[in-house]
Amino acid sequence: MNLKTIVTIFFTIFLSVLLNINFNHHDEYAQALKIKTESIVSGSSAPRGRILDRNGKVLVDNVGVLNIVYHKKPNIKVEEELEIAKSLVDYVKDYKVSEKMLKNYYLIKHNNGDDLITDEEYRLLDERKISNEDILNYKLERIKDSDLEYTEYEKKIIYLYSIMNDGYYYQDKYLLKEVSEEEALKIMEQNYDSLRIVVSSKRVYPYGDTLKDIFGSIGSIPKEDSKDYVEKGYSLEDVVGISGLEKTYEETLKGKKATYLVNSDYSLDLVSEEEKGNDLVLNIDIDLQLKLENTLKEELALARKKKQSVYFHDAYSIIGEPLTGNILAMSGVLINDDGSFKEISGTMLSSSFTMGSVVKGASSTVGYMTNAITVGKKILDSCVKLYYEPAKCSYKRLGYVDDITALKTSSNYFQFITAINSTGNSYHYNMKFEVNEDNFKTYRDTFASYGLGSLTSIDLPNEKIGMIGKTVSGDLLLNLAIGQYDTYTPVELFQYINTIANRGKRLKLNIAQNDVELLNEVPLEQGYYDRILEGFYEVFHGGTASSYAKEELQVSGKTGTSETFYDNNKDGVVDIETINSTLALFYPRENPKYSMVIIAPNITNSDTYTYPFTKNISLKMTNYLEGE
């Protein structure tokens, strides 16, 4: 085959391929070229969805705010950018300049710092023995602190200029946020074509601080989470939920950002519009929430007038639906020394307390499961005296009690004997009561199956369990059995009373509307639950809470008091003996509609008087729930 033939064949094939590309696959290759050569970028974070209560009332909303944005033009000079910065100085309010910003500005104003480098170093650079990065580091290191002594006016210029030159060329840089309409007009009258007004959204709270720490906050992506967010398609400058419900339901609340085509001159053409995030509907009833919050404040203020309540500073309550795990209202209130109040509802996931006898439903469960309780057997309430330990008694002599009346009258003695029996021992006066970690584990595992000492899976981040005691002794096992050793959070106590009401079914707690989720079932025979539920009913009908709610409501529950200590002078050493008062209830007896817990830490430092805080809250809130 001669050369002419080879050349002819080559060009025939070449033309065939070229024609195939141009006519048969033109659109396909054109699209591929477009993808390779065009840059599509996203706008700023789109408006987030609102947060609504169960009746559609807006709890968290958005309001439009004006921002001044800088968009870099091709070939713009440093002097021009500094001139723009100077024009905006009077509008800068909150700002912060770093040492890096100050040094970079120094280089700009001093011939790029070339006089800070020696001829020898430039020679080494030419010979590639040091790098440009080394040269830059030398410059930054040799700038003296005295060289960075700028006025506040200059620092504001440095702040603005630094923002202008941060990130990519095509990005909008937010120079001024939340400016007034008057300020925005004055700025735009200066006719800088690199500046424009952008409207963004800001979270607003129609009910003030109520539940604000439960709603959470939004902000910049935390550094430690940046990798995870980038993998999900976020940009590092995006605004995200960083706490509370805003964080838990980020995927629901976040909007879809607008996208833009970057042109060769760095201008932007809109490709797709932004989309607002989805609304989040809560189980919270804001009217009930406000009533609960105000009632706590009223009673806390009244209690503080009593000299025995000088250490009573905070109180907590949760109201919900025991058969679903839904939370209808939750409030934590702190009273300051000047009589003002602070919303601290978010601390109910982490602050923990000894809850006292309110936990005895779980304690009786241990007794039934270990055969330490004989159903219906009566014993004479008394005191337990262990070797080298002071006697431990009920709050008064209660006569003969069985498993039901022991709950009704809150017999500590009954639970002490049950705890001793659960270890395989029998009580006798001044006995040496040896226990091991397994004896504690028996109680703690059972308590945890109710929610006491375990995470509730509530739909909020950063939940913590209370403190678990480390010391193992017979005396402390007895304390554990009556709620005076380990500590539990208010949400743990709420899940516990729900589990009692549900006859052993522990449900996930939900602030937002979600499906009911079963976490576990307490492995206790229903016949034993009949005994516990009867005892809890008797508490409110002739027992320790007999006047805490109207008889016809058929309320069941348990009171609790526990001895604790208070750090009076905040030196890290507890020095005042106080008492916590607690209450957990549900009603009506069959198919309960509502459940409630109330915790009053350090309510009194007196052995003879306690302000009836839990009683008053119980009466007022149950009456309110019934429309009275």
C-alpha positions as semicolon CSV with decimal commas, in nm:
position;residue;x (nm);y (nm);z (nm)
1;M;0,000;0,000;0,000
2;N;0,152;0,328;-0,113
3;L;0,169;0,651;0,090
4;K;-0,109;0,819;-0,109
5;T;-0,352;0,539;-0,027
6;I;-0,263;0,550;0,344
7;V;-0,318;0,927;0,358
8;T;-0,652;0,892;0,179
9;I;-0,771;0,626;0,425
10;F;-0,660;0,836;0,727
11;F;-0,847;1,148;0,614
12;T;-1,154;0,941;0,527
13;I;-1,164;0,801;0,882
14;F;-1,094;1,146;1,032
15;L;-1,376;1,308;0,833
16;S;-1,611;1,025;0,923
17;V;-1,545;1,071;1,296
18;L;-1,574;1,449;1,265
19;L;-1,908;1,424;1,085
20;N;-2,032;1,172;1,343
21;I;-1,943;1,410;1,630
22;N;-2,099;1,713;1,461
23;F;-2,424;1,557;1,344
24;N;-2,497;1,246;1,549
25;H;-2,352;1,341;1,893
26;H;-2,337;1,719;1,874
27;D;-2,576;1,786;2,162
28;E;-2,412;1,522;2,382
29;Y;-2,062;1,660;2,341
30;A;-2,179;2,020;2,364
31;Q;-2,337;1,945;2,700
32;A;-2,018;1,773;2,820
33;L;-1,813;2,077;2,711
34;K;-2,058;2,307;2,893
35;I;-2,021;2,111;3,214
36;K;-1,641;2,124;3,188
37;T;-1,615;2,493;3,112
38;E;-1,903;2,651;3,308
39;S;-1,905;2,710;3,682
40;I;-2,231;2,675;3,872
41;V;-2,231;2,819;4,224
42;S;-2,488;2,837;4,501
43;G;-2,622;3,147;4,668
44;S;-2,641;3,211;5,039
45;S;-2,851;2,993;5,270
46;A;-3,219;3,003;5,178
47;P;-3,487;3,095;5,437
48;R;-3,542;2,817;5,689
49;G;-3,879;2,664;5,760
50;R;-4,085;2,797;6,048
51;I;-4,143;2,615;6,376
52;L;-4,512;2,581;6,469
53;D;-4,699;2,453;6,771
54;R;-4,954;2,170;6,746
55;N;-5,231;2,422;6,667
56;G;-5,041;2,602;6,393
57;K;-4,927;2,898;6,600
58;V;-4,590;3,030;6,483
59;L;-4,317;2,985;6,745
60;V;-4,011;3,058;6,530
61;D;-4,034;3,267;6,214
62;N;-3,817;3,454;5,966
63;V;-3,792;3,826;5,906
64;G;-3,614;3,985;5,613
65;V;-3,301;4,187;5,687
66;L;-3,090;4,403;5,455
67;N;-2,725;4,326;5,395
68;I;-2,458;4,503;5,190
69;V;-2,278;4,258;4,968
70;Y;-1,955;4,303;4,772
71;H;-1,903;4,125;4,438
72;K;-1,550;4,158;4,300
73;K;-1,512;4,296;3,949
74;P;-1,233;4,174;3,715
75;N;-0,903;4,362;3,744
76;I;-1,021;4,583;4,028
77;K;-0,728;4,756;4,199
78;V;-0,638;4,744;4,567
79;E;-0,678;5,120;4,589
80;E;-1,034;5,096;4,458
81;E;-1,125;4,831;4,717
82;L;-0,976;5,039;4,996
83;E;-1,179;5,335;4,875
84;I;-1,498;5,126;4,895
85;A;-1,400;5,011;5,243
86;K;-1,347;5,371;5,357
87;S;-1,695;5,463;5,235
88;L;-1,848;5,198;5,461
89;V;-1,653;5,260;5,781
90;D;-1,929;5,462;5,947
91;Y;-2,170;5,168;5,913
92;V;-1,948;4,906;6,076
93;K;-2,079;4,814;6,422
94;D;-1,952;4,481;6,548
95;Y;-1,622;4,375;6,401
96;K;-1,308;4,183;6,488
97;V;-0,968;4,190;6,319
98;S;-0,714;3,914;6,355
99;E;-0,337;3,949;6,361
100;K;-0,329;3,787;6,018
101;M;-0,558;4,060;5,880
102;L;-0,339;4,332;6,028
103;K;-0,020;4,184;5,885
104;N;-0,166;4,131;5,538
105;Y;-0,279;4,493;5,537
106;Y;0,070;4,605;5,643
107;L;0,219;4,423;5,343
108;I;-0,031;4,589;5,109
109;K;0,059;4,934;5,238
110;H;0,437;4,872;5,244
111;N;0,537;4,753;4,899
112;N;0,432;4,396;4,975
113;G;0,698;4,382;5,248
114;D;0,982;4,340;4,996
115;D;1,219;4,541;5,217
116;L;1,181;4,274;5,486
117;I;1,365;4,019;5,271
118;T;1,745;4,021;5,231
119;D;1,933;4,001;4,901
120;E;2,071;3,664;5,012
121;E;1,718;3,530;5,059
122;Y;1,614;3,656;4,716
123;R;1,918;3,477;4,572
124;L;1,817;3,155;4,746
125;L;1,468;3,198;4,603
126;D;1,607;3,238;4,251
127;E;1,811;2,923;4,302
128;R;1,493;2,746;4,426
129;K;1,654;2,665;4,760
130;I;1,363;2,834;4,938
131;S;1,004;2,880;4,821
132;N;0,769;3,174;4,781
133;E;0,585;3,041;5,084
134;D;0,908;3,068;5,284
135;I;0,948;3,428;5,169
136;L;0,593;3,511;5,278
137;N;0,649;3,352;5,619
138;Y;0,971;3,555;5,664
139;K;0,779;3,872;5,591
140;L;0,500;3,794;5,836
141;E;0,746;3,695;6,108
142;R;0,944;4,020;6,069
143;I;0,651;4,254;6,102
144;K;0,680;4,411;6,447
145;D;0,394;4,459;6,689
146;S;0,462;4,831;6,677
147;D;0,396;4,820;6,301
148;L;0,041;4,702;6,371
149;E;-0,074;4,986;6,595
150;Y;-0,368;5,105;6,385
151;T;-0,652;5,336;6,484
152;E;-1,007;5,204;6,517
153;Y;-1,089;5,378;6,189
154;E;-0,807;5,192;6,013
155;K;-0,904;4,863;6,175
156;K;-1,253;4,893;6,031
157;I;-1,101;4,947;5,685
158;I;-0,880;4,641;5,738
159;Y;-1,183;4,438;5,847
160;L;-1,383;4,531;5,537
161;Y;-1,092;4,485;5,298
162;S;-1,015;4,143;5,444
163;I;-1,373;4,027;5,386
164;M;-1,359;4,156;5,028
165;N;-1,063;3,934;4,955
166;D;-1,159;3,624;5,147
167;G;-1,276;3,314;4,959
168;Y;-1,329;3,281;4,586
169;Y;-1,345;3,573;4,342
170;Y;-1,700;3,494;4,231
171;Q;-1,845;3,472;4,584
172;D;-2,061;3,743;4,733
173;K;-1,894;3,885;5,044
174;Y;-2,125;4,011;5,320
175;L;-1,963;4,336;5,433
176;L;-2,248;4,473;5,645
177;K;-2,532;4,270;5,793
178;E;-2,872;4,390;5,910
179;V;-2,844;4,749;5,798
180;S;-3,142;4,984;5,814
181;E;-3,328;5,097;5,503
182;E;-3,188;5,447;5,551
183;E;-2,832;5,314;5,575
184;A;-2,879;5,093;5,271
185;L;-3,004;5,385;5,061
186;K;-2,714;5,608;5,162
187;I;-2,464;5,336;5,073
188;M;-2,619;5,265;4,734
189;E;-2,627;5,638;4,652
190;Q;-2,248;5,618;4,633
191;N;-2,293;5,419;4,309
192;Y;-2,026;5,155;4,358
193;D;-2,119;4,888;4,105
194;S;-1,945;4,624;4,320
195;L;-2,195;4,676;4,602
196;R;-2,554;4,561;4,614
197;I;-2,830;4,500;4,866
198;V;-2,920;4,141;4,947
199;V;-3,220;4,047;5,159
200;S;-3,162;3,753;5,394
201;S;-3,373;3,602;5,670
202;K;-3,326;3,625;6,045
203;R;-3,490;3,406;6,308
204;V;-3,751;3,582;6,526
205;Y;-3,936;3,449;6,829
206;P;-4,294;3,579;6,873
207;Y;-4,306;3,445;7,231
208;G;-3,977;3,594;7,345
209;D;-3,750;3,367;7,546
210;T;-4,012;3,097;7,598
211;L;-3,858;2,764;7,490
212;K;-3,584;2,954;7,305
213;D;-3,309;2,718;7,419
214;I;-3,529;2,423;7,316
215;F;-3,575;2,572;6,970
216;G;-3,197;2,617;6,954
217;S;-2,994;2,853;6,743
218;I;-2,847;2,881;6,396
219;G;-2,497;2,987;6,299
220;S;-2,181;2,899;6,112
221;I;-2,086;2,535;6,071
222;P;-1,876;2,429;6,372
223;K;-1,519;2,351;6,272
224;E;-1,534;2,002;6,418
225;D;-1,838;1,920;6,201
226;S;-1,718;2,080;5,878
227;K;-1,621;1,754;5,706
228;D;-1,962;1,596;5,766
229;Y;-2,146;1,901;5,635
230;V;-1,929;1,932;5,324
231;E;-1,994;1,565;5,245
232;K;-2,366;1,643;5,262
233;G;-2,326;1,920;5,003
234;Y;-2,304;2,221;5,233
235;S;-2,067;2,513;5,182
236;L;-1,856;2,613;5,480
237;E;-2,015;2,960;5,487
238;D;-2,368;2,816;5,515
239;V;-2,585;2,889;5,817
240;V;-2,705;2,571;5,990
241;G;-2,878;2,463;6,307
242;I;-2,614;2,435;6,579
243;S;-2,828;2,349;6,882
244;G;-3,174;2,239;6,991
245;L;-3,448;2,153;6,743
246;E;-3,274;2,366;6,479
247;K;-2,991;2,110;6,484
248;T;-3,199;1,794;6,519
249;Y;-3,427;1,888;6,230
250;E;-3,169;2,064;6,010
251;E;-3,263;1,855;5,706
252;T;-3,629;1,952;5,745
253;L;-3,582;2,320;5,819
254;K;-3,301;2,408;5,577
255;G;-3,398;2,569;5,250
256;K;-3,267;2,496;4,901
257;K;-3,017;2,757;4,786
258;A;-3,043;2,937;4,455
259;T;-2,782;2,846;4,193
260;Y;-2,599;3,080;3,957
261;L;-2,385;3,056;3,644
262;V;-2,051;3,235;3,681
263;N;-1,972;3,439;3,372
264;S;-1,623;3,523;3,250
265;D;-1,644;3,866;3,414
266;Y;-1,747;3,703;3,748
267;S;-2,104;3,828;3,710
268;L;-2,378;3,578;3,796
269;D;-2,683;3,458;3,604
270;L;-2,963;3,290;3,798
271;V;-3,006;2,922;3,713
272;S;-3,258;2,812;3,977
273;E;-3,456;2,999;4,241
274;E;-3,406;2,939;4,613
275;E;-3,669;2,739;4,799
276;K;-3,777;2,797;5,160
277;G;-3,729;2,511;5,407
278;N;-4,017;2,299;5,532
279;D;-4,206;2,399;5,846
280;L;-4,158;2,189;6,161
281;V;-4,473;2,115;6,362
282;L;-4,429;2,046;6,733
283;N;-4,640;1,863;6,990
284;I;-4,603;2,174;7,207
285;D;-4,923;2,363;7,290
286;I;-4,796;2,718;7,335
287;D;-5,095;2,824;7,548
288;L;-5,031;2,536;7,787
289;Q;-4,660;2,615;7,776
290;L;-4,716;2,976;7,879
291;K;-4,953;2,872;8,156
292;L;-4,699;2,623;8,294
293;E;-4,413;2,873;8,271
294;N;-4,609;3,150;8,444
295;T;-4,735;2,913;8,715
296;L;-4,380;2,802;8,792
297;K;-4,270;3,164;8,816
298;E;-4,560;3,261;9,043
299;E;-4,504;2,971;9,282
300;L;-4,126;3,009;9,278
301;A;-4,161;3,375;9,371
302;L;-4,401;3,292;9,655
303;A;-4,178;3,014;9,788
304;R;-3,877;3,243;9,790
305;K;-4,054;3,470;10,038
306;K;-4,027;3,192;10,298
307;K;-3,705;3,193;10,498
308;Q;-3,680;2,813;10,465
309;S;-3,662;2,845;10,083
310;V;-3,360;3,073;10,062
311;Y;-3,170;2,813;9,856
312;F;-3,462;2,740;9,622
313;H;-3,359;2,898;9,289
314;D;-3,490;2,681;9,007
315;A;-3,785;2,457;8,922
316;Y;-3,882;2,225;8,636
317;S;-4,196;2,069;8,496
318;I;-4,299;1,866;8,191
319;I;-4,651;1,786;8,073
320;G;-4,724;1,537;7,800
321;E;-4,917;1,241;7,665
322;P;-4,806;0,918;7,834
323;L;-4,946;0,690;7,563
324;T;-4,748;0,859;7,283
325;G;-4,439;1,011;7,448
326;N;-4,540;1,351;7,310
327;I;-4,435;1,654;7,514
328;L;-4,701;1,925;7,530
329;A;-4,516;2,170;7,753
330;M;-4,179;2,178;7,928
331;S;-4,045;2,460;8,138
332;G;-3,738;2,525;8,346
333;V;-3,729;2,853;8,538
334;L;-3,451;3,019;8,738
335;I;-3,520;3,309;8,972
336;N;-3,244;3,566;9,013
337;D;-3,164;3,751;9,334
338;D;-3,339;4,061;9,200
339;G;-3,661;3,866;9,144
340;S;-3,627;3,842;8,765
341;F;-3,652;3,509;8,586
342;K;-3,446;3,321;8,334
343;E;-3,566;3,053;8,094
344;I;-3,360;2,733;8,144
345;S;-3,578;2,466;7,981
346;G;-3,282;2,328;7,786
347;T;-3,105;2,224;8,106
348;M;-3,367;1,954;8,166
349;L;-3,162;1,729;7,937
350;S;-2,846;1,757;8,143
351;S;-2,916;1,886;8,497
352;S;-2,985;1,595;8,731
353;F;-3,112;1,556;9,085
354;T;-3,178;1,296;9,351
355;M;-3,551;1,239;9,302
356;G;-3,646;1,061;9,625
357;S;-3,941;0,826;9,673
358;V;-4,097;0,912;9,337
359;V;-3,883;0,626;9,194
360;K;-4,041;0,358;9,414
361;G;-4,246;0,219;9,127
362;A;-3,918;0,102;8,976
363;S;-3,794;-0,012;9,320
364;S;-4,103;-0,228;9,368
365;T;-4,043;-0,373;9,021
366;V;-3,702;-0,495;9,142
367;G;-3,875;-0,655;9,442
368;Y;-4,129;-0,837;9,228
369;M;-3,871;-0,955;8,973
370;T;-3,633;-1,090;9,241
371;N;-3,913;-1,242;9,453
372;A;-3,813;-1,005;9,732
373;I;-4,177;-0,892;9,773
374;T;-4,459;-1,126;9,873
375;V;-4,780;-0,986;9,727
376;G;-5,018;-0,868;9,996
377;K;-4,790;-0,961;10,288
378;K;-4,800;-0,698;10,562
379;I;-4,497;-0,592;10,762
380;L;-4,474;-0,344;11,048
381;D;-4,306;-0,024;10,934
382;S;-3,996;0,041;11,140
383;C;-3,629;0,132;11,101
384;V;-3,334;-0,057;10,954
385;K;-3,013;-0,054;11,159
386;L;-2,700;-0,180;10,982
387;Y;-2,365;-0,242;11,144
388;Y;-2,173;0,086;11,198
389;E;-2,454;0,285;11,026
390;P;-2,722;0,510;11,180
391;A;-3,078;0,379;11,173
392;K;-3,273;0,444;10,852
393;C;-3,648;0,497;10,882
394;S;-3,959;0,618;10,704
395;Y;-4,057;0,981;10,760
396;K;-4,286;0,855;11,038
397;R;-4,408;0,520;11,175
398;L;-4,667;0,399;10,926
399;G;-4,800;0,086;11,095
400;Y;-4,852;-0,230;10,893
401;V;-4,789;-0,192;10,518
402;D;-4,798;-0,423;10,219
403;D;-4,673;-0,368;9,863
404;I;-4,966;-0,135;9,782
405;T;-4,988;0,065;10,104
406;A;-4,609;0,097;10,110
407;L;-4,640;0,303;9,789
408;K;-4,946;0,488;9,919
409;T;-4,775;0,600;10,239
410;S;-4,420;0,603;10,095
411;S;-4,265;0,356;10,336
412;N;-3,887;0,366;10,319
413;Y;-3,868;0,068;10,554
414;F;-4,058;-0,150;10,307
415;Q;-3,811;-0,066;10,029
416;F;-3,512;-0,120;10,262
417;I;-3,632;-0,471;10,345
418;T;-3,703;-0,534;9,976
419;A;-3,350;-0,426;9,880
420;I;-3,196;-0,653;10,145
421;N;-3,414;-0,945;10,033
422;S;-3,320;-0,884;9,665
423;T;-2,958;-0,974;9,751
424;G;-3,059;-1,307;9,908
425;N;-3,018;-1,179;10,265
426;S;-3,270;-1,141;10,546
427;Y;-3,274;-0,843;10,773
428;H;-3,181;-0,855;11,140
429;Y;-3,085;-0,572;11,372
430;N;-2,728;-0,438;11,337
431;M;-2,650;-0,683;11,058
432;K;-2,340;-0,661;10,841
433;F;-2,490;-0,608;10,498
434;E;-2,235;-0,702;10,234
435;V;-2,326;-0,623;9,872
436;N;-2,153;-0,629;9,534
437;E;-2,176;-0,449;9,203
438;D;-2,424;-0,705;9,070
439;N;-2,671;-0,607;9,343
440;F;-2,648;-0,245;9,226
441;K;-2,671;-0,355;8,863
442;T;-2,999;-0,535;8,935
443;Y;-3,152;-0,208;9,050
444;R;-2,991;0,011;8,787
445;D;-3,083;-0,214;8,496
446;T;-3,445;-0,215;8,609
447;F;-3,448;0,159;8,667
448;A;-3,293;0,212;8,321
449;S;-3,567;0,003;8,159
450;Y;-3,809;0,271;8,285
451;G;-3,585;0,557;8,168
452;L;-3,410;0,634;8,496
453;G;-3,038;0,625;8,424
454;S;-3,071;0,587;8,047
455;L;-3,106;0,823;7,753
456;T;-3,468;0,893;7,666
457;S;-3,395;0,936;7,289
458;I;-3,573;1,271;7,305
459;D;-3,544;1,459;6,974
460;L;-3,289;1,710;7,101
461;P;-2,908;1,693;7,083
462;N;-2,667;1,659;7,374
463;E;-2,889;1,469;7,615
464;K;-2,700;1,334;7,919
465;I;-2,792;1,085;8,189
466;G;-2,761;1,172;8,554
467;M;-2,475;1,078;8,784
468;I;-2,425;0,714;8,878
469;G;-2,268;0,655;9,216
470;K;-1,936;0,468;9,216
471;T;-1,917;0,351;9,578
472;V;-2,058;0,005;9,658
473;S;-2,197;-0,049;10,009
474;G;-2,505;-0,194;10,170
475;D;-2,614;0,140;10,310
476;L;-2,592;0,304;9,966
477;L;-2,794;0,024;9,804
478;L;-3,075;0,112;10,046
479;N;-3,038;0,478;9,947
480;L;-3,055;0,384;9,579
481;A;-3,381;0,199;9,639
482;I;-3,550;0,515;9,772
483;G;-3,405;0,756;9,515
484;Q;-3,132;0,906;9,733
485;Y;-2,812;0,797;9,559
486;D;-2,807;0,817;9,179
487;T;-2,937;1,133;9,010
488;Y;-3,177;1,164;8,718
489;T;-3,275;1,442;8,477
490;P;-3,631;1,579;8,451
491;V;-3,677;1,415;8,110
492;E;-3,570;1,079;8,258
493;L;-3,828;1,117;8,534
494;F;-4,092;1,207;8,275
495;Q;-4,018;0,897;8,069
496;Y;-4,032;0,688;8,387
497;I;-4,384;0,799;8,482
498;N;-4,496;0,747;8,121
499;T;-4,360;0,392;8,135
500;I;-4,554;0,327;8,457
501;A;-4,869;0,464;8,292
502;N;-4,802;0,242;7,988
503;R;-4,766;-0,071;8,201
504;G;-4,399;-0,113;8,116
505;K;-4,382;0,015;7,760
506;R;-4,104;0,276;7,737
507;L;-4,164;0,521;7,453
508;K;-3,930;0,768;7,289
509;L;-3,996;1,129;7,392
510;N;-4,090;1,367;7,112
511;I;-4,113;1,745;7,105
512;A;-4,180;1,751;6,730
513;Q;-4,456;1,547;6,575
514;N;-4,323;1,199;6,496
515;D;-4,445;0,843;6,494
516;V;-4,474;0,667;6,830
517;E;-4,158;0,463;6,890
518;L;-4,128;0,181;7,143
519;L;-3,781;0,163;7,298
520;N;-3,828;-0,140;7,524
521;E;-4,071;-0,317;7,756
522;V;-4,007;-0,375;8,124
523;P;-4,019;-0,756;8,172
524;L;-4,271;-0,749;8,455
525;E;-4,591;-0,955;8,470
526;Q;-4,907;-0,746;8,428
527;G;-5,043;-0,874;8,757
528;Y;-4,759;-0,698;8,933
529;Y;-4,835;-0,381;8,738
530;D;-5,185;-0,397;8,878
531;R;-5,026;-0,373;9,225
532;I;-4,799;-0,080;9,132
533;L;-5,080;0,109;8,959
534;E;-5,310;0,051;9,254
535;G;-5,044;0,184;9,489
536;F;-4,991;0,492;9,269
537;Y;-5,367;0,552;9,260
538;E;-5,384;0,528;9,638
539;V;-5,109;0,795;9,667
540;F;-5,359;1,052;9,536
541;H;-5,657;0,901;9,719
542;G;-5,574;0,900;10,086
543;G;-5,197;0,883;10,049
544;T;-4,913;1,136;10,046
545;A;-5,069;1,335;9,759
546;S;-5,434;1,309;9,861
547;S;-5,501;1,681;9,814
548;Y;-5,284;1,736;9,505
549;A;-5,566;1,705;9,248
550;K;-5,944;1,681;9,234
551;E;-6,072;1,337;9,331
552;E;-6,282;1,294;9,017
553;L;-5,978;1,325;8,788
554;Q;-5,864;0,976;8,892
555;V;-5,499;1,085;8,919
556;S;-5,223;0,833;8,995
557;G;-4,861;0,905;9,078
558;K;-4,594;0,934;9,341
559;T;-4,444;1,205;9,559
560;G;-4,078;1,225;9,644
561;T;-3,845;1,401;9,883
562;S;-3,471;1,354;9,905
563;E;-3,197;1,488;10,124
564;T;-2,932;1,673;9,930
565;F;-2,668;1,942;9,971
566;Y;-2,623;2,295;9,839
567;D;-2,303;2,486;9,765
568;N;-2,388;2,809;9,939
569;N;-2,075;3,015;9,860
570;K;-2,005;2,857;9,518
571;D;-1,661;2,732;9,622
572;G;-1,715;2,382;9,488
573;V;-1,787;2,238;9,834
574;V;-2,145;2,154;9,930
575;D;-2,206;2,295;10,276
576;I;-2,583;2,330;10,335
577;E;-2,823;2,039;10,386
578;T;-3,141;2,087;10,181
579;I;-3,436;1,885;10,051
580;N;-3,555;1,825;9,695
581;S;-3,928;1,787;9,636
582;T;-4,060;1,594;9,335
583;L;-4,390;1,471;9,194
584;A;-4,480;1,243;8,902
585;L;-4,841;1,177;8,798
586;F;-5,072;1,069;8,520
587;Y;-5,449;1,066;8,473
588;P;-5,709;0,938;8,435
589;R;-5,637;0,597;8,582
590;E;-5,743;0,403;8,271
591;N;-5,615;0,515;7,928
592;P;-5,436;0,817;8,077
593;K;-5,449;1,136;7,872
594;Y;-5,189;1,346;8,055
595;S;-4,870;1,293;8,252
596;M;-4,671;1,547;8,450
597;V;-4,350;1,575;8,650
598;I;-4,245;1,857;8,882
599;I;-3,898;1,898;9,035
600;A;-3,817;2,156;9,304
601;P;-3,447;2,128;9,398
602;N;-3,331;2,265;9,736
603;I;-3,681;2,377;9,820
604;T;-3,616;2,386;10,192
605;N;-3,338;2,362;10,450
606;S;-3,585;2,289;10,728
607;D;-3,690;1,956;10,881
608;T;-4,027;2,098;10,981
609;Y;-4,154;2,314;10,691
610;T;-4,160;2,281;10,314
611;Y;-4,348;2,523;10,090
612;P;-4,616;2,317;9,905
613;F;-4,468;2,390;9,564
614;T;-4,535;2,057;9,389
615;K;-4,887;2,040;9,536
616;N;-4,974;2,390;9,413
617;I;-4,836;2,330;9,064
618;S;-5,023;1,999;9,043
619;L;-5,354;2,155;9,145
620;K;-5,324;2,458;8,918
621;M;-5,210;2,268;8,610
622;T;-5,457;1,977;8,637
623;N;-5,738;2,231;8,681
624;Y;-5,612;2,422;8,376
625;L;-5,595;2,105;8,167
626;E;-5,958;2,040;8,255
627;G;-6,058;2,389;8,144
628;E;-6,097;2,539;8,489
